[in-house]
Amino acid sequence: MTKSFPDGFRWGVSTSSYQIEGGAKNDGRGATIWDTYCATPGRVANGDNGSIACDHYHRWAEDLDLIKDLGAKHYRFSVMWPRVLPEGTGRVNEAGIDFYSRLIDGMLERGIEPWLCLYHWDLPQALQDRGGWTNRDIVDWFGDYTELLASRLGDRVKSWVTFNEPNVVAWVGHEEGRHAPGIVDPRAAMRTAHHLNLCHARATKIIKGHFPEAPVGFVLPMHKGYTLPERREQDAHLVDLFEAKWNGAFLDPVYYGRYPELILDRMEPHIRDGDLEAIKTEIDFQGVNQYFPSYIEAASDKAWPFKHAEPPKYFRRTEMGWAIDGDCFYRTLKILQNDYGNPPVFVTENGGAFIDLPDANGKIDDQDRIAYHNEYLSAALRAMKEGANLQGYMPWSLLDNFEWAYGYQKRFGLVHVDYTTQKRTPKASFEFMRNVIKSNALP
């Protein structure tokens, strides 16, 4: 199989605001739901928080230089909603707008295309106090936020992402409570999912109203469901339900104007007349985050009749405990090709957490991460050879960073960050990815 990517294949890198920016007390930034979540004892490993993180708020120029050195031409970053609207609506924080304006200008000066993500999980706490994603008014709040960014920054943004991982926001944040805002309420999660879909449609309409030719899409962490080998017959029917919940609840309304039949009874209480017609939206690209296969098994004590199962022991694992499976990556891309009209796809996150210990010379020889990217990129080439419309790849992540409930325990970066000194040290995987980008091929 060829190891070369097509001419024009777009290489980038991804980060998110709360995970790298820090600057929590700087220049009028408002509180986020993650500030609150981190301050709740027992929620985050070691009591860590994102108040400093990678101090990107002050070191952004150095980080953009790293992206340029990597050879990446596309950078997916996110705006922190309460940095520009401290109360979520109303008063604009000009210092926050100025920060993102400088950041975008810095990208363009270095030949890097800005991919602005409107929402990567840092909802203003002021809006959470008003019901957050469970309050249908958030469609208007999100619309006003989008209008602000489109009118003030949109002339320089090359591509727009409305949401990063809305399914995680709904299911992990509002059903399982393992992410901010830490709610455990299945009905609230379903309502949140529907409101997120409405917000995507509203934001798309606003952006297109300003910039009709600007590419707009959303990012979904898609999962291919699997049963355990010894439970294949008993649990096979649960795979379709799992995929309908995890993937279909967000893809089907946008692409087809309907919710999957398997979950419709749970969604119907939250749907109003005209909602599905509004949500059905032409997208310019589908962002995909994919890391691992999802094994499921029957459960009787959960909100759904299944739960996540430990993958078979023959898989290698990352430090997150996630199974490494390039074939799952291939099969996920094939879902979009076969079931959703083969839209233009950009992998906006893919990577692995590993133990990255500097050697005596301060170098990090992260061969496990190199092997991971090599396996998954090989799977991507396999899917593309069979017609999958994959057009770009952005590894997660540029920097080691705050990894949500794991705090600073897990490192995904191509660049090592010493959280005490904030020193950045490119790892061996950085050099690997730089060579892949330069040659537009796997070694």
LUMLO-693033 format. One line per field, with one value per residue (C-alpha): residue number from 1; residue in one letter; x, y, z. Coordinates in nm, 3 decimals, always signed. Layout:
<recs>
keti = [NUM,...]
rodo = [a,...]
east = [X,...]
north = [Y,...]
up = [Z,...]
</recs>
This chain:
<recs>
keti = [1,2,3,4,5,6,7,8,9,10,11,12,13,14,15,16,17,18,19,20,21,22,23,24,25,26,27,28,29,30,31,32,33,34,35,36,37,38,39,40,41,42,43,44,45,46,47,48,49,50,51,52,53,54,55,56,57,58,59,60,61,62,63,64,65,66,67,68,69,70,71,72,73,74,75,76,77,78,79,80,81,82,83,84,85,86,87,88,89,90,91,92,93,94,95,96,97,98,99,100,101,102,103,104,105,106,107,108,109,110,111,112,113,114,115,116,117,118,119,120,121,122,123,124,125,126,127,128,129,130,131,132,133,134,135,136,137,138,139,140,141,142,143,144,145,146,147,148,149,150,151,152,153,154,155,156,157,158,159,160,161,162,163,164,165,166,167,168,169,170,171,172,173,174,175,176,177,178,179,180,181,182,183,184,185,186,187,188,189,190,191,192,193,194,195,196,197,198,199,200,201,202,203,204,205,206,207,208,209,210,211,212,213,214,215,216,217,218,219,220,221,222,223,224,225,226,227,228,229,230,231,232,233,234,235,236,237,238,239,240,241,242,243,244,245,246,247,248,249,250,251,252,253,254,255,256,257,258,259,260,261,262,263,264,265,266,267,268,269,270,271,272,273,274,275,276,277,278,279,280,281,282,283,284,285,286,287,288,289,290,291,292,293,294,295,296,297,298,299,300,301,302,303,304,305,306,307,308,309,310,311,312,313,314,315,316,317,318,319,320,321,322,323,324,325,326,327,328,329,330,331,332,333,334,335,336,337,338,339,340,341,342,343,344,345,346,347,348,349,350,351,352,353,354,355,356,357,358,359,360,361,362,363,364,365,366,367,368,369,370,371,372,373,374,375,376,377,378,379,380,381,382,383,384,385,386,387,388,389,390,391,392,393,394,395,396,397,398,399,400,401,402,403,404,405,406,407,408,409,410,411,412,413,414,415,416,417,418,419,420,421,422,423,424,425,426,427,428,429,430,431,432,433,434,435,436,437,438,439,440,441,442,443]
rodo = [m,t,k,s,f,p,d,g,f,r,w,g,v,s,t,s,s,y,q,i,e,g,g,a,k,n,d,g,r,g,a,t,i,w,d,t,y,c,a,t,p,g,r,v,a,n,g,d,n,g,s,i,a,c,d,h,y,h,r,w,a,e,d,l,d,l,i,k,d,l,g,a,k,h,y,r,f,s,v,m,w,p,r,v,l,p,e,g,t,g,r,v,n,e,a,g,i,d,f,y,s,r,l,i,d,g,m,l,e,r,g,i,e,p,w,l,c,l,y,h,w,d,l,p,q,a,l,q,d,r,g,g,w,t,n,r,d,i,v,d,w,f,g,d,y,t,e,l,l,a,s,r,l,g,d,r,v,k,s,w,v,t,f,n,e,p,n,v,v,a,w,v,g,h,e,e,g,r,h,a,p,g,i,v,d,p,r,a,a,m,r,t,a,h,h,l,n,l,c,h,a,r,a,t,k,i,i,k,g,h,f,p,e,a,p,v,g,f,v,l,p,m,h,k,g,y,t,l,p,e,r,r,e,q,d,a,h,l,v,d,l,f,e,a,k,w,n,g,a,f,l,d,p,v,y,y,g,r,y,p,e,l,i,l,d,r,m,e,p,h,i,r,d,g,d,l,e,a,i,k,t,e,i,d,f,q,g,v,n,q,y,f,p,s,y,i,e,a,a,s,d,k,a,w,p,f,k,h,a,e,p,p,k,y,f,r,r,t,e,m,g,w,a,i,d,g,d,c,f,y,r,t,l,k,i,l,q,n,d,y,g,n,p,p,v,f,v,t,e,n,g,g,a,f,i,d,l,p,d,a,n,g,k,i,d,d,q,d,r,i,a,y,h,n,e,y,l,s,a,a,l,r,a,m,k,e,g,a,n,l,q,g,y,m,p,w,s,l,l,d,n,f,e,w,a,y,g,y,q,k,r,f,g,l,v,h,v,d,y,t,t,q,k,r,t,p,k,a,s,f,e,f,m,r,n,v,i,k,s,n,a,l,p]
east = [+0.000,+0.122,+0.245,+0.200,-0.089,-0.263,-0.136,-0.309,-0.363,-0.384,-0.173,-0.242,-0.248,-0.506,-0.535,-0.814,-0.846,-0.900,-0.637,-0.351,-0.432,-0.416,-0.447,-0.751,-0.710,-0.588,-0.767,-1.122,-1.178,-1.498,-1.531,-1.597,-1.778,-1.439,-1.311,-1.605,-1.567,-1.194,-1.265,-1.497,-1.296,-1.252,-1.345,-0.998,-0.679,-0.452,-0.691,-0.539,-0.699,-0.644,-0.570,-0.213,-0.206,+0.060,+0.045,-0.037,-0.212,+0.133,+0.341,+0.125,+0.393,+0.637,+0.368,+0.284,+0.655,+0.644,+0.353,+0.545,+0.853,+0.639,+0.540,+0.169,-0.039,-0.366,-0.430,-0.754,-0.779,-1.078,-1.205,-1.286,-1.641,-1.607,-1.281,-1.475,-1.814,-1.746,-2.116,-2.184,-2.400,-2.403,-2.081,-1.791,-1.446,-1.233,-0.910,-1.029,-1.120,-0.780,-0.603,-0.768,-0.718,-0.343,-0.339,-0.509,-0.283,+0.015,-0.103,-0.147,+0.196,+0.345,+0.150,-0.087,-0.461,-0.682,-0.952,-1.162,-1.363,-1.647,-1.693,-1.449,-1.628,-1.561,-1.916,-1.936,-2.035,-2.277,-2.476,-2.457,-2.617,-2.910,-2.943,-2.658,-2.711,-3.038,-3.197,-3.331,-3.242,-2.884,-2.965,-2.996,-2.698,-2.480,-2.609,-2.506,-2.163,-2.120,-2.229,-1.963,-1.681,-1.798,-1.822,-1.498,-1.267,-1.434,-1.256,-0.937,-1.074,-1.027,-1.250,-1.507,-1.582,-1.905,-1.852,-1.586,-1.739,-2.098,-2.167,-1.912,-2.078,-2.415,-2.338,-2.021,-2.104,-2.479,-2.551,-2.237,-2.116,-1.749,-1.698,-1.820,-2.086,-2.095,-2.468,-2.608,-2.949,-3.029,-3.321,-3.108,-2.847,-3.100,-3.224,-2.864,-2.796,-3.093,-2.997,-2.641,-2.777,-2.994,-2.695,-2.484,-2.752,-2.792,-2.417,-2.380,-2.653,-2.491,-2.143,-2.275,-2.467,-2.136,-1.912,-2.109,-1.795,-1.639,-1.617,-1.823,-1.845,-1.847,-1.623,-1.751,-1.547,-1.687,-1.680,-1.721,-1.893,-1.772,-1.891,-1.659,-1.579,-1.735,-2.057,-2.104,-2.445,-2.592,-2.478,-2.474,-2.802,-2.651,-2.389,-2.652,-2.802,-2.462,-2.371,-2.714,-2.660,-2.294,-2.274,-2.623,-2.776,-2.554,-2.492,-2.842,-3.023,-2.766,-2.737,-3.091,-3.315,-3.409,-3.294,-3.210,-3.519,-3.351,-3.330,-3.627,-3.844,-3.583,-3.542,-3.907,-3.995,-3.740,-3.828,-4.052,-4.220,-3.966,-3.660,-3.550,-3.597,-3.379,-3.108,-3.069,-2.775,-2.536,-2.188,-1.866,-1.661,-1.697,-1.441,-1.358,-1.176,-1.087,-0.859,-0.978,-1.245,-1.549,-1.633,-1.973,-2.172,-2.519,-2.597,-2.905,-2.814,-2.743,-2.948,-2.901,-2.899,-2.525,-2.199,-1.840,-1.642,-1.269,-1.129,-0.966,-0.624,-0.441,-0.458,-0.168,-0.281,-0.199,-0.149,-0.521,-0.588,-0.728,-0.684,-0.470,-0.654,-0.584,-0.844,-1.113,-0.990,-1.030,-1.379,-1.487,-1.390,-1.583,-1.901,-1.895,-1.821,-2.097,-2.372,-2.340,-2.267,-1.887,-1.846,-1.507,-1.348,-1.073,-0.930,-0.911,-0.782,-0.592,-0.308,-0.194,-0.092,+0.234,+0.492,+0.733,+1.047,+1.334,+1.666,+1.995,+2.019,+1.662,+1.532,+1.204,+1.226,+0.854,+0.863,+0.526,+0.360,+0.540,+0.419,+0.065,+0.057,+0.217,-0.053,-0.343,-0.211,-0.161,-0.526,-0.625,-0.442,-0.623,-0.961,-0.865,-0.754,-1.109,-1.266,-1.304,-1.299,-1.033,-0.870,-0.659,-0.512,-0.447,-0.286,-0.379,-0.200,+0.063,+0.141,+0.114,-0.170,-0.447,-0.624,-0.962,-1.045,-0.694,-0.535,-0.171,-0.113,-0.153,+0.059,-0.057,+0.170,+0.418,+0.589,+0.677,+0.581,+0.754,+0.463,+0.697,+0.919,+0.686,+0.980,+0.873,+1.074,+0.979,+0.968,+1.085,+0.723,+0.743,+1.033,+0.846,+0.538,+0.747,+0.903,+0.561,+0.428,+0.734,+0.728,+0.346,+0.408,+0.476,+0.838]
north = [+0.000,+0.348,+0.549,+0.887,+1.120,+1.301,+1.635,+1.909,+1.693,+1.936,+1.890,+2.075,+2.046,+2.101,+2.249,+2.390,+2.707,+2.580,+2.311,+2.543,+2.911,+2.970,+3.339,+3.273,+3.597,+3.807,+4.087,+4.030,+3.666,+3.529,+3.196,+2.875,+2.560,+2.389,+2.640,+2.538,+2.168,+2.173,+2.351,+2.069,+1.818,+1.477,+1.579,+1.624,+1.428,+1.594,+1.889,+2.024,+2.306,+2.513,+2.846,+2.841,+2.533,+2.595,+2.973,+3.000,+3.328,+3.482,+3.240,+3.220,+3.355,+3.083,+2.820,+2.950,+2.933,+2.565,+2.507,+2.682,+2.472,+2.158,+2.259,+2.248,+2.492,+2.455,+2.519,+2.427,+2.636,+2.735,+3.060,+3.062,+3.196,+3.379,+3.540,+3.745,+3.751,+3.718,+3.677,+3.473,+3.748,+4.125,+4.308,+4.235,+4.199,+4.386,+4.251,+3.901,+3.992,+4.159,+3.842,+3.627,+3.896,+3.898,+3.519,+3.500,+3.768,+3.573,+3.262,+3.443,+3.606,+3.255,+3.109,+2.913,+2.899,+2.965,+2.705,+2.868,+2.637,+2.820,+2.576,+2.335,+2.280,+2.606,+2.736,+3.057,+2.971,+3.262,+3.077,+2.749,+2.932,+2.998,+2.635,+2.610,+2.365,+2.241,+2.586,+2.631,+3.000,+2.890,+2.878,+3.257,+3.297,+3.087,+3.280,+3.611,+3.469,+3.347,+3.685,+3.856,+3.634,+3.640,+4.018,+4.085,+3.803,+3.638,+3.837,+3.643,+3.301,+3.043,+2.764,+2.741,+2.458,+2.509,+2.238,+2.004,+1.674,+1.768,+1.407,+1.434,+1.755,+1.580,+1.227,+1.267,+1.610,+1.571,+1.197,+1.049,+1.357,+1.285,+1.623,+1.971,+2.062,+1.724,+1.654,+1.300,+1.322,+1.121,+1.345,+1.656,+1.491,+1.428,+1.786,+1.909,+1.702,+1.856,+2.209,+2.151,+2.048,+2.359,+2.574,+2.421,+2.513,+2.865,+2.929,+2.794,+3.027,+3.327,+3.253,+3.194,+3.520,+3.701,+3.480,+3.260,+3.086,+3.017,+2.642,+2.545,+2.206,+2.040,+1.787,+1.453,+1.190,+0.897,+0.547,+0.214,-0.018,-0.372,-0.662,-0.878,-1.198,-1.420,-1.213,-1.153,-1.318,-1.175,-0.817,-0.771,-0.575,-0.325,-0.208,-0.035,+0.133,+0.249,+0.396,+0.560,+0.733,+0.824,+0.907,+0.920,+1.160,+1.432,+1.319,+1.210,+1.538,+1.745,+1.519,+1.382,+1.599,+1.315,+1.131,+0.760,+0.546,+0.358,+0.672,+0.869,+0.790,+0.951,+1.258,+1.330,+1.508,+1.778,+1.839,+2.128,+2.185,+2.300,+2.194,+1.910,+2.120,+2.387,+2.143,+1.983,+2.185,+2.167,+2.121,+2.192,+1.934,+1.678,+1.692,+1.355,+1.281,+0.915,+0.739,+0.388,+0.120,+0.108,-0.233,-0.261,-0.521,-0.549,-0.366,-0.360,-0.079,+0.204,+0.472,+0.267,-0.114,-0.124,-0.014,+0.015,-0.306,-0.363,-0.437,-0.775,-0.812,-0.858,-0.482,-0.258,+0.034,+0.399,+0.550,+0.635,+0.262,+0.305,+0.019,+0.101,-0.012,+0.143,-0.084,+0.088,+0.421,+0.283,+0.151,+0.481,+0.670,+0.413,+0.489,+0.846,+0.723,+0.464,+0.610,+0.989,+1.064,+1.064,+1.430,+1.601,+1.478,+1.626,+1.429,+1.703,+1.488,+1.163,+1.068,+0.881,+0.954,+0.787,+0.825,+1.086,+1.099,+1.322,+1.137,+1.262,+1.511,+1.634,+1.460,+1.266,+0.962,+0.878,+0.582,+0.456,+0.774,+0.749,+0.391,+0.503,+0.777,+0.549,+0.284,+0.527,+0.719,+0.387,+0.307,+0.646,+0.575,+0.242,+0.413,+0.681,+0.418,+0.278,+0.619,+0.777,+1.155,+1.233,+1.567,+1.652,+1.539,+1.731,+1.531,+1.585,+1.770,+2.032,+2.058,+1.847,+2.013,+1.999,+1.673,+1.740,+1.504,+1.356,+1.691,+1.697,+1.322,+1.233,+1.373,+1.375,+1.644,+1.643,+1.901,+1.832,+2.103,+2.139,+2.276,+2.432,+2.627,+2.622,+2.512,+2.358,+2.062,+1.902,+1.522,+1.263,+1.244,+1.613,+1.533,+1.229,+1.437,+1.716,+1.464,+1.321,+1.670,+1.770,+1.457,+1.424,+1.055,+0.800,+0.695]
up = [+0.000,-0.083,+0.211,+0.041,+0.107,-0.180,-0.299,-0.103,+0.205,+0.494,+0.805,+1.126,+1.503,+1.774,+2.124,+2.341,+2.542,+2.898,+2.858,+2.765,+2.819,+3.192,+3.262,+3.476,+3.670,+3.381,+3.199,+3.311,+3.218,+3.369,+3.547,+3.353,+3.460,+3.469,+3.725,+3.942,+3.872,+3.953,+4.282,+4.391,+4.602,+4.445,+4.093,+3.939,+4.006,+4.261,+4.284,+3.962,+3.764,+3.451,+3.617,+3.479,+3.254,+2.986,+3.030,+2.661,+2.736,+2.780,+2.570,+2.260,+2.026,+2.133,+2.077,+1.731,+1.648,+1.743,+1.504,+1.227,+1.304,+1.287,+0.935,+1.016,+0.811,+1.003,+1.371,+1.545,+1.861,+2.069,+2.215,+2.585,+2.597,+2.934,+2.825,+2.571,+2.748,+3.122,+3.207,+2.893,+2.743,+2.743,+2.825,+2.593,+2.746,+2.494,+2.643,+2.561,+2.206,+2.169,+2.284,+2.019,+1.758,+1.830,+1.827,+1.488,+1.343,+1.475,+1.293,+0.966,+0.998,+1.025,+0.736,+0.961,+0.885,+1.189,+1.258,+1.527,+1.751,+1.922,+2.208,+2.369,+2.700,+2.891,+2.937,+3.143,+3.499,+3.487,+3.221,+3.410,+3.700,+3.462,+3.359,+3.110,+2.826,+2.975,+2.928,+2.576,+2.599,+2.537,+2.166,+2.176,+2.409,+2.179,+1.882,+2.039,+2.122,+1.764,+1.629,+1.840,+1.714,+1.353,+1.349,+1.535,+1.424,+1.127,+0.858,+0.939,+1.037,+0.761,+0.898,+1.177,+1.417,+1.610,+1.873,+1.993,+2.103,+2.181,+2.278,+2.559,+2.675,+2.688,+2.805,+3.012,+3.154,+3.213,+3.237,+3.393,+3.580,+3.506,+3.338,+3.416,+3.511,+3.685,+3.644,+3.667,+3.500,+3.182,+3.085,+3.125,+2.903,+2.627,+2.648,+2.639,+2.327,+2.146,+2.249,+2.126,+1.787,+1.774,+1.867,+1.590,+1.338,+1.475,+1.472,+1.120,+0.995,+1.162,+1.028,+0.677,+0.701,+0.745,+0.532,+0.288,+0.162,+0.502,+0.576,+0.884,+1.052,+1.391,+1.558,+1.683,+1.868,+1.674,+1.813,+1.644,+1.887,+1.953,+2.164,+2.367,+2.175,+2.439,+2.444,+2.073,+2.044,+2.367,+2.314,+1.934,+1.938,+2.181,+1.931,+1.718,+2.024,+2.145,+1.805,+1.773,+2.106,+2.067,+1.695,+1.552,+1.805,+1.657,+1.299,+1.198,+1.281,+1.092,+0.788,+0.767,+0.985,+1.219,+1.528,+1.507,+1.556,+1.841,+2.060,+1.931,+2.233,+2.458,+2.237,+2.154,+2.482,+2.399,+2.033,+1.930,+1.597,+1.341,+1.540,+1.315,+1.003,+1.163,+1.269,+0.925,+0.801,+0.510,+0.653,+0.471,+0.659,+0.935,+1.211,+1.367,+1.690,+1.730,+1.975,+2.064,+2.010,+2.239,+2.377,+2.537,+2.728,+2.872,+3.195,+3.414,+3.652,+3.405,+3.229,+2.911,+2.885,+2.819,+2.975,+2.860,+2.894,+2.931,+2.581,+2.520,+2.675,+2.345,+2.273,+2.357,+2.572,+2.623,+2.967,+2.963,+2.950,+2.599,+2.354,+2.050,+1.737,+1.399,+1.240,+1.449,+1.312,+0.959,+1.032,+1.186,+0.871,+0.668,+0.868,+0.737,+0.387,+0.378,+0.600,+0.573,+0.209,+0.235,+0.343,+0.350,+0.674,+0.888,+1.176,+1.435,+1.723,+1.736,+1.966,+2.272,+2.629,+2.730,+3.004,+2.869,+3.081,+2.968,+2.944,+3.087,+2.800,+2.848,+2.534,+2.519,+2.293,+2.279,+2.044,+2.171,+2.044,+1.710,+1.671,+1.759,+1.495,+1.239,+1.296,+1.280,+0.981,+0.799,+0.874,+0.738,+0.413,+0.389,+0.422,+0.170,-0.080,-0.054,-0.121,+0.223,+0.178,+0.439,+0.361,+0.664,+0.995,+1.317,+1.598,+1.960,+2.086,+2.021,+2.393,+2.703,+2.890,+3.150,+3.071,+3.232,+3.520,+3.492,+3.572,+3.462,+3.498,+3.131,+2.849,+2.485,+2.344,+2.062,+2.283,+2.647,+2.895,+3.232,+3.433,+3.690,+3.451,+3.146,+2.932,+2.602,+2.468,+2.135,+2.165,+1.914,+1.793,+1.701,+1.467,+1.334,+1.256,+1.106,+0.864,+0.776,+0.703,+0.503,+0.287,+0.287,+0.350,+0.619,+0.653]
</recs>
